[in-house]
C-alpha cells in the first residue's frame, strides 16, 4: 500500500537559525519563516524536529539540510519499507565527516549511510 500516493501530504519546512519547523503544502514559491522572514529549508515528509533548546541536535539538522538531503523515510510514492538514516547527534555527524574525508566520498552520500 502506498503511503503518500492517496492524497497530497504536507512537507516539513525548517528554519535552522530560529530552530523551528512547520508543515506546509509544497507551493510554487519559497516558504518564509514567520519569526525571521528568511527562507525555510524543505526537510521532507518524515522530519522530526528536535526541541528548540537542543542546539546540538539542531546543528546535526543544519548539516543534513545543508548537504541537500531531506528526511524521507519512504520512497517518493511512499511504497518503500526501510527508513533512510540521517545523523541525529554531533558524534554521528563527526564520524561521517571523518569517514568522508578519509575515503574521498561526498559528504552528502556519507550522511545517508548508517555505518560510516
FENGIBEL-V75212 format. One record per run of one state. SS is the DSSP state (hx for helix, st for strand, lp for the rest). FROM is the first residue (numbers start at 1). TO is the last residue. If there is no record, write none. Layout:
ss = {SS SS}
from = {FROM FROM}
to = {TO TO}
This chain:
ss = {lp st lp st lp st lp st lp st lp hx lp hx lp hx lp}
from = {1 11 16 20 25 32 33 39 40 41 45 55 67 90 104 107 112}
to = {10 15 19 24 31 32 38 39 40 44 54 66 89 103 106 111 116}
